[in-house]
Amino acid sequence: MQSERVREEWENAHPMRNTDAYLDRHPKLAQQLNAHPGLVDDPKFMAAHPGLNEFFERHPVARTEWKARPHRYMANVQKYEKTH
């Protein structure tokens, strides 16, 4: 139980790493979101991508940051990818 909570806290504390890993596994989605980061606020887009909803449920910090500043968040994810 303790190790599960620690792992969860670690994952939620590093939204760039988590987002980069998710988008690496979904390259078409990454292309769409790189071009239009605000799609995360489009209910139709989100309904068509249930995996992205699941990702946001598991990573609430990423969801909060992305929705607050979608263009800046995606720019930071791209920077993270180049340096890690």
Backbone as CSV, one residue per row, in Angstrom:
resi,resn,N_x,N_y,N_z,CA_x,CA_y,CA_z,C_x,C_y,C_z
1,MET,0.820,-1.192,0.000,0.000,0.000,0.000,0.868,1.262,0.000
2,GLN,1.830,1.313,0.900,2.706,2.475,1.001,3.471,2.679,-0.298
3,SER,4.037,1.610,-0.867,4.821,1.752,-2.095,3.937,2.181,-3.264
4,GLU,2.709,1.734,-3.315,1.772,2.155,-4.369,1.500,3.649,-4.260
5,ARG,1.288,4.135,-3.051,1.034,5.563,-2.849,2.249,6.391,-3.235
6,VAL,3.439,5.928,-2.866,4.671,6.648,-3.200,4.853,6.693,-4.712
7,ARG,4.604,5.542,-5.393,4.731,5.507,-6.851,3.744,6.478,-7.488
8,GLU,2.525,6.509,-6.993,1.501,7.401,-7.523,1.901,8.865,-7.321
9,GLU,2.400,9.195,-6.145,2.835,10.567,-5.878,3.978,10.954,-6.811
10,TRP,4.937,10.026,-7.031,6.069,10.285,-7.918,5.580,10.550,-9.338
11,GLU,4.674,9.714,-9.815,4.168,9.879,-11.166,3.423,11.197,-11.317
12,ASN,2.615,11.544,-10.353,1.857,12.783,-10.443,2.741,14.008,-10.284
13,ALA,3.892,13.866,-9.680,4.801,14.982,-9.476,5.595,15.315,-10.733
14,HIS,5.556,14.460,-11.738,6.347,14.663,-12.950,5.456,14.629,-14.191
15,PRO,4.598,15.652,-14.340,3.649,15.619,-15.450,4.313,15.650,-16.821
16,MET,5.460,16.307,-16.964,6.124,16.348,-18.277,6.568,14.952,-18.698
17,ARG,7.175,14.240,-17.781,7.650,12.882,-18.096,6.470,11.989,-18.465
18,ASN,5.408,12.072,-17.695,4.236,11.241,-17.951,3.582,11.588,-19.277
19,THR,3.448,12.878,-19.547,2.816,13.309,-20.786,3.674,12.919,-21.977
20,ASP,4.972,13.134,-21.876,5.879,12.760,-22.963,5.784,11.267,-23.256
21,ALA,5.783,10.462,-22.224,5.689,9.007,-22.406,4.359,8.628,-23.053
22,TYR,3.279,9.234,-22.617,1.966,8.932,-23.191,1.931,9.309,-24.669
23,LEU,2.405,10.508,-24.989,2.358,10.959,-26.373,3.308,10.159,-27.267
24,ASP,4.404,9.672,-26.705,5.303,8.807,-27.478,4.578,7.531,-27.903
25,ARG,3.672,7.049,-27.084,2.915,5.835,-27.395,1.727,6.102,-28.325
26,HIS,1.398,7.375,-28.517,0.253,7.763,-29.354,0.682,8.887,-30.309
27,PRO,1.494,8.570,-31.302,2.072,9.624,-32.156,1.049,10.446,-32.956
28,LYS,-0.024,9.832,-33.420,-1.022,10.607,-34.168,-1.704,11.620,-33.252
29,LEU,-2.013,11.184,-32.056,-2.609,12.079,-31.072,-1.627,13.199,-30.733
30,ALA,-0.358,12.855,-30.597,0.666,13.861,-30.298,0.720,14.920,-31.399
31,GLN,0.639,14.500,-32.649,0.652,15.459,-33.759,-0.530,16.415,-33.662
32,GLN,-1.698,15.865,-33.397,-2.893,16.707,-33.283,-2.767,17.703,-32.131
33,LEU,-2.281,17.220,-31.004,-2.189,18.090,-29.833,-1.039,19.081,-29.942
34,ASN,0.025,18.723,-30.636,1.101,19.686,-30.871,0.597,20.837,-31.734
35,ALA,-0.225,20.516,-32.722,-0.763,21.546,-33.605,-1.861,22.364,-32.927
36,HIS,-2.648,21.702,-32.079,-3.805,22.360,-31.448,-3.950,21.902,-29.998
37,PRO,-3.099,22.412,-29.097,-3.139,21.963,-27.699,-4.481,22.182,-27.012
38,GLY,-5.245,23.149,-27.467,-6.528,23.440,-26.845,-7.593,22.384,-27.107
39,LEU,-7.278,21.380,-27.934,-8.241,20.311,-28.187,-8.652,19.579,-26.916
40,VAL,-7.821,19.663,-25.879,-8.184,18.989,-24.627,-9.426,19.598,-23.995
41,ASP,-9.836,20.774,-24.466,-11.060,21.408,-23.969,-12.261,21.142,-24.870
42,ASP,-12.044,20.392,-25.941,-13.120,20.097,-26.890,-13.780,18.771,-26.503
43,PRO,-15.030,18.810,-26.033,-15.692,17.576,-25.591,-15.759,16.499,-26.679
44,LYS,-15.960,16.894,-27.936,-16.016,15.910,-29.021,-14.655,15.233,-29.212
45,PHE,-13.604,16.010,-29.161,-12.260,15.457,-29.306,-11.966,14.491,-28.164
46,MET,-12.283,14.921,-26.960,-12.014,14.072,-25.799,-12.849,12.797,-25.839
47,ALA,-14.095,12.886,-26.321,-14.943,11.696,-26.432,-14.368,10.706,-27.443
48,ALA,-13.697,11.236,-28.451,-13.096,10.383,-29.478,-11.760,9.780,-29.020
49,HIS,-11.242,10.246,-27.883,-9.949,9.777,-27.368,-10.084,9.394,-25.891
50,PRO,-10.779,8.291,-25.619,-10.999,7.901,-24.217,-9.702,7.611,-23.464
51,GLY,-8.665,7.204,-24.172,-7.383,6.957,-23.512,-6.791,8.225,-22.932
52,LEU,-7.014,9.340,-23.602,-6.519,10.621,-23.090,-7.273,10.994,-21.810
53,ASN,-8.582,10.729,-21.792,-9.345,10.955,-20.556,-8.801,10.100,-19.416
54,GLU,-8.506,8.844,-19.709,-7.945,7.951,-18.684,-6.595,8.465,-18.205
55,PHE,-5.771,8.936,-19.135,-4.473,9.499,-18.760,-4.682,10.665,-17.794
56,PHE,-5.594,11.568,-18.120,-5.844,12.717,-17.253,-6.376,12.295,-15.889
57,GLU,-7.176,11.251,-15.846,-7.675,10.772,-14.556,-6.535,10.228,-13.697
58,ARG,-5.572,9.565,-14.310,-4.427,9.016,-13.570,-3.390,10.081,-13.238
59,HIS,-3.388,11.177,-13.988,-2.375,12.223,-13.823,-3.057,13.597,-13.716
60,PRO,-3.670,13.859,-12.582,-4.431,15.114,-12.437,-3.571,16.369,-12.531
61,VAL,-2.302,16.288,-12.163,-1.431,17.471,-12.280,-1.260,17.827,-13.750
62,ALA,-1.043,16.817,-14.587,-0.915,17.065,-16.024,-2.194,17.693,-16.572
63,ARG,-3.335,17.165,-16.164,-4.614,17.706,-16.640,-4.752,19.172,-16.252
64,THR,-4.489,19.483,-14.999,-4.642,20.854,-14.514,-3.728,21.809,-15.262
65,GLU,-2.454,21.426,-15.390,-1.489,22.286,-16.073,-1.835,22.457,-17.553
66,TRP,-2.204,21.354,-18.198,-2.505,21.394,-19.624,-3.723,22.264,-19.895
67,LYS,-4.770,22.069,-19.107,-5.989,22.831,-19.339,-5.811,24.310,-19.005
68,ALA,-4.961,24.622,-18.053,-4.746,26.015,-17.670,-3.971,26.776,-18.746
69,ARG,-2.973,26.131,-19.341,-2.117,26.779,-20.326,-1.730,25.775,-21.414
70,PRO,-2.654,25.418,-22.304,-2.387,24.330,-23.250,-1.168,24.552,-24.149
71,HIS,-1.008,25.744,-24.675,0.125,25.975,-25.587,1.453,25.937,-24.832
72,ARG,1.491,26.540,-23.671,2.715,26.525,-22.873,3.036,25.105,-22.417
73,TYR,2.001,24.367,-22.033,2.230,23.000,-21.563,2.838,22.145,-22.666
74,MET,2.279,22.211,-23.862,2.817,21.408,-24.963,4.230,21.856,-25.325
75,ALA,4.501,23.155,-25.261,5.862,23.634,-25.521,6.825,23.058,-24.486
76,ASN,6.397,22.998,-23.234,7.245,22.422,-22.184,7.447,20.930,-22.382
77,VAL,6.422,20.223,-22.843,6.562,18.792,-23.128,7.588,18.589,-24.230
78,GLN,7.538,19.424,-25.258,8.508,19.312,-26.363,9.923,19.586,-25.872
79,LYS,10.085,20.587,-25.009,11.407,20.879,-24.430,11.886,19.701,-23.596
80,TYR,10.977,19.132,-22.807,11.327,17.984,-21.972,11.825,16.833,-22.848
81,GLU,11.113,16.575,-23.932,11.473,15.467,-24.809,12.878,15.638,-25.383
82,LYS,13.242,16.864,-25.712,14.566,17.120,-26.279,15.695,16.935,-25.276
83,THR,15.387,17.097,-23.994,16.450,17.041,-22.986,16.472,15.736,-22.204
84,HIS,15.504,14.848,-22.437,15.461,13.600,-21.670,15.419,12.403,-22.575
